[in-house]
Amino acid sequence: MLLRVLINNIVPAFIVIGVGFTLDRTLKPHIPTISRLALYALSPALVFTLLVNSELESSQLTLIAGYAAAVHLAMIAVTALTAQALRLDQATAPAFTLAGTMVNSGNFGLSVILFAYGEEGLRLAVIYFVTTAVLANTVGAFIASRSSGSWTQSVRGVLRLPLIYATLLAVAFRLVGYVPPQVVMRPLETIGQAAVPVLLLMLGMQLSRSRVQEDLRLSSLAAVYKLVLMALVAFGLAEVMGLTGLVRQVCIVESSTPTAVTAVLLATEFRARPQVVASTVFLSTLGAAVTLTVVIATLA
């Protein structure tokens, strides 16, 4: 079963990551441009169309969002206490918390969910992804700002992101029962369909430029927290909150994804030891080939 899960659900994602890795080494694409394309067009279109077309009840939406928030808050508390116990300095403690908490529920998580659970699973995963995107750019920014910088600047940056407004607009349309005409939805659906492969290629390009540069022991510990401890927390909270069926599977798998590249961006912005976070992204992404295989097989 483990081998079947690895080949069918994990290997395809890593193949696409490998293509992105190779493209970066050979063509040297401008990653910021691709990132902005995904951030300002592909991801908002994907989120908007899946939310508008979703047949999920409001109670399910609230449950998934609440679960995602609960898992993250629990891990923030655990990593913060660990940082205090290890007596990490003012710059390193936020880095450890970001590295051990922030999930790659977007470019990695959505693709794995699509391979493992199909379009129905993807619709659920988008709710988790939107919730974690908001958390990353608010709570995550606050954590990073403990090192240096202004949290208010980060909030203003979040308010400029179209993903937030695409989510709010889709929720508003759902509340009033309005579905835009096909002349609007079809182009948006076409754009949104490009999101998952482009995000996965971009992850490969970003990993191509990451290095396990320093503090290997701390980065390794953060990777273990992210892949193992957070998965255990996810299983426990799923039981406590009564998650069942496909919702349970999707939420636990998304919680078990590796450290998000967004954590590196925040750590860089606020000078919170970005090398440590980047090393954790690299290590946790490689380690996820094993840990996610076990998680998905356990949930089968």
Backbone hydrogen bonds, N-H to C=O, Kabsch-Sander energy under -0.5 kcal/mol:
donor,donor_aa,acceptor,acceptor_aa,energy
5,V,1,M,-2.8
6,L,2,L,-2.6
7,I,3,L,-2.5
8,N,4,R,-2.6
9,N,5,V,-2.5
10,I,5,V,-1.0
10,I,6,L,-0.8
11,V,6,L,-3.2
14,F,10,I,-1.9
15,I,11,V,-2.3
16,V,12,P,-1.8
17,I,13,A,-2.2
18,G,14,F,-2.5
19,V,15,I,-2.1
20,G,16,V,-2.3
21,F,17,I,-2.6
22,T,18,G,-2.6
23,L,19,V,-2.8
24,D,20,G,-2.1
25,R,21,F,-1.8
26,T,22,T,-1.9
27,L,23,L,-3.1
28,K,23,L,-0.9
28,K,24,D,-0.9
31,I,29,P,-1.2
33,T,30,H,-0.8
34,I,30,H,-1.5
35,S,31,I,-3.1
36,R,32,P,-2.3
37,L,33,T,-2.1
38,A,34,I,-2.3
39,L,35,S,-2.6
40,Y,36,R,-2.9
41,A,37,L,-1.4
42,L,37,L,-1.8
43,S,38,A,-2.7
45,A,41,A,-1.8
46,L,42,L,-2.4
47,V,43,S,-2.7
48,F,44,P,-2.7
49,T,45,A,-2.3
50,L,46,L,-2.2
51,L,47,V,-2.3
52,V,48,F,-2.5
53,N,49,T,-2.4
54,S,50,L,-0.9
60,Q,57,E,-0.6
61,L,57,E,-2.0
62,T,58,S,-2.5
63,L,59,S,-2.1
64,I,60,Q,-2.5
65,A,61,L,-2.3
66,G,62,T,-2.6
67,Y,63,L,-2.4
68,A,64,I,-2.5
69,A,65,A,-2.1
70,A,66,G,-2.3
71,V,67,Y,-2.6
72,H,68,A,-1.9
73,L,69,A,-2.5
74,A,70,A,-2.2
75,M,71,V,-2.1
76,I,72,H,-2.5
77,A,73,L,-2.0
78,V,74,A,-2.1
79,T,75,M,-2.9
80,A,76,I,-2.2
81,L,77,A,-2.1
82,T,78,V,-2.2
83,A,79,T,-2.6
84,Q,80,A,-1.9
85,A,81,L,-2.3
86,L,82,T,-2.4
87,R,84,Q,-0.8
88,L,83,A,-2.4
93,A,89,D,-2.6
95,A,91,A,-0.9
96,F,92,T,-2.4
97,T,93,A,-2.1
98,L,94,P,-2.7
99,A,95,A,-2.6
100,G,96,F,-2.1
101,T,97,T,-0.7
101,T,98,L,-0.8
102,M,98,L,-2.0
104,N,258,P,-2.1
105,S,103,V,-1.4
109,G,104,N,-2.2
110,L,106,G,-1.8
111,S,106,G,-0.5
112,V,108,F,-2.2
113,I,109,G,-2.6
114,L,110,L,-2.3
115,F,111,S,-2.3
116,A,112,V,-2.5
117,Y,113,I,-3.5
118,G,113,I,-0.6
118,G,114,L,-1.4
121,G,117,Y,-1.2
122,L,118,G,-2.0
123,R,119,E,-2.0
124,L,120,E,-1.2
125,A,121,G,-2.5
126,V,122,L,-2.0
127,I,123,R,-0.7
127,I,124,L,-0.7
128,Y,124,L,-1.3
129,F,125,A,-2.9
130,V,126,V,-2.8
131,T,127,I,-2.1
132,T,128,Y,-2.5
133,A,129,F,-2.3
134,V,130,V,-2.1
135,L,131,T,-2.3
136,A,132,T,-2.8
137,N,133,A,-1.7
138,T,134,V,-0.6
138,T,135,L,-0.8
139,V,135,L,-0.7
140,G,135,L,-2.7
142,F,138,T,-2.1
143,I,139,V,-2.3
144,A,140,G,-2.4
145,S,141,A,-2.2
146,R,142,F,-0.6
146,R,143,I,-1.2
147,S,144,A,-1.8
148,S,144,A,-0.8
154,S,150,S,-1.0
155,V,151,W,-2.0
156,R,152,T,-2.1
157,G,153,Q,-1.9
158,V,154,S,-2.2
159,L,155,V,-2.0
160,R,156,R,-0.5
160,R,157,G,-1.0
161,L,158,V,-1.8
164,I,161,L,-0.8
165,Y,161,L,-0.8
166,A,162,P,-2.8
167,T,163,L,-2.0
168,L,164,I,-2.4
169,L,165,Y,-2.6
170,A,166,A,-2.1
171,V,167,T,-2.5
172,A,168,L,-2.4
173,F,169,L,-2.4
174,R,170,A,-2.1
175,L,171,V,-2.2
176,V,172,A,-1.6
177,G,173,F,-0.7
178,Y,173,F,-2.6
184,V,181,P,-1.7
185,M,181,P,-2.3
186,R,182,Q,-2.6
188,L,184,V,-1.4
189,E,185,M,-3.0
190,T,186,R,-2.3
191,I,187,P,-2.2
192,G,188,L,-2.8
193,Q,189,E,-2.0
194,A,190,T,-0.6
194,A,191,I,-1.1
195,A,192,G,-1.6
196,V,192,G,-0.5
198,V,194,A,-1.9
199,L,195,A,-2.8
200,L,196,V,-2.1
201,L,197,P,-2.4
202,M,198,V,-2.5
203,L,199,L,-1.8
204,G,200,L,-1.7
205,M,201,L,-2.0
206,Q,202,M,-2.5
207,L,203,L,-2.6
208,S,204,G,-1.6
209,R,205,M,-0.7
209,R,206,Q,-0.9
210,S,207,L,-1.2
213,Q,211,R,-1.7
219,S,215,D,-2.7
220,S,216,L,-2.5
221,L,217,R,-2.1
222,A,218,L,-2.4
223,A,219,S,-2.2
224,V,220,S,-2.1
225,Y,221,L,-2.5
226,K,222,A,-2.5
227,L,223,A,-2.7
228,V,224,V,-2.6
229,L,224,V,-1.6
230,M,225,Y,-2.3
232,L,228,V,-2.1
233,V,229,L,-2.4
234,A,230,M,-2.4
235,F,231,A,-2.2
236,G,232,L,-2.3
237,L,233,V,-2.8
238,A,234,A,-1.8
239,E,235,F,-1.5
240,V,236,G,-2.1
241,M,237,L,-2.8
242,G,239,E,-0.7
243,L,238,A,-2.3
247,V,244,T,-0.7
248,R,244,T,-1.4
249,Q,245,G,-2.0
250,V,246,L,-2.8
251,C,247,V,-2.4
252,I,248,R,-2.2
253,V,249,Q,-2.3
254,E,250,V,-2.6
255,S,251,C,-1.9
256,S,252,I,-1.1
256,S,253,V,-0.6
257,T,254,E,-1.2
260,A,102,M,-1.6
263,A,260,A,-1.2
264,V,261,V,-1.0
265,L,261,V,-1.5
266,L,262,T,-2.3
267,A,263,A,-2.4
268,T,264,V,-2.5
269,E,265,L,-2.3
270,F,266,L,-2.0
271,R,268,T,-0.8
272,A,267,A,-2.8
273,R,271,R,-0.7
276,V,273,R,-0.8
277,V,273,R,-1.3
278,A,274,P,-2.9
279,S,275,Q,-2.2
280,T,276,V,-1.8
281,V,277,V,-2.3
282,F,278,A,-2.1
283,L,279,S,-2.6
284,S,280,T,-3.1
285,T,281,V,-2.0
286,L,282,F,-1.8
287,G,283,L,-2.6
288,A,284,S,-1.8
289,A,286,L,-1.2
290,V,287,G,-1.4
291,T,287,G,-2.1
292,L,288,A,-2.1
293,T,288,A,-0.5
294,V,290,V,-1.9
295,V,291,T,-2.4
296,I,292,L,-2.9
297,A,293,T,-2.1
298,T,294,V,-2.3
299,L,295,V,-1.9
300,A,296,I,-0.9
